[in-house]
């Protein structure tokens, strides 16, 4: 069964970290309602959810994906690139230690989970303002004993690799080609988002279903035309915080 760790929406989410977007008001009540709808969507797809709340004093705590990576063999506790987010990882480590042995990214390395896409034994890592070269090298060293190949990906114009690309099947990705170098994905199938929906590449793939923000009508239609099974939910309040569907849960088996 797919499991997911989530965190409740902090009342202080309006003070979240921002890099590329101007700050606008985030309605905590609406965000919390959208978060519940997101949980309901995951549960409808067979996901078993663990909901945490101890980090409510940290504005970005709901974006739990950035705090860890979970592989079959181990869990990696990240060292987020934003210093304000480093207090989030202790709670996640305590929860993940129930499921995996733990490794940790150490200074001066930084690594955000939103910069990592696993496609089988290939692990793509975005080179961004949040993930540095030392972070990529650290992850490569941790995964080498398990025969994973780590491939850096140049990302520009957005916060994370998963803002620009996400897996939508075992061999396919949904991408915004304006925000990343596509060459590391040469042997995979690449589907580009509709260019009027630049944020539409952020998706999650769960048990044969691709989940997208409900506002991306053209990209959703294109996926369905290609016979992908698609589920949607509204995450508009989280987009104001440079977040999306993938950020809101830490998913593993």
Protein Blocks (a to p, Z undefined) as FASTA:
>chain_A
ZZdddddddfklmmpccfkbccddddfklmmmmmmmmmmmmmmnopacdddfklmmpmkl
mmmmlmpccdfkbccddddfblklmmmmmmmmmmmmmmbccdddddfbdcdfklpccehj
accddddfkbcfklmmmmmmmmmmnopacdddddehiablklmoccfbfkbccddfklcc
fklmmmpccddddfklmmlmpccdeehiacddfklmmlmmmmmmnopacddddfklmmmn
opafklmpccdZZ
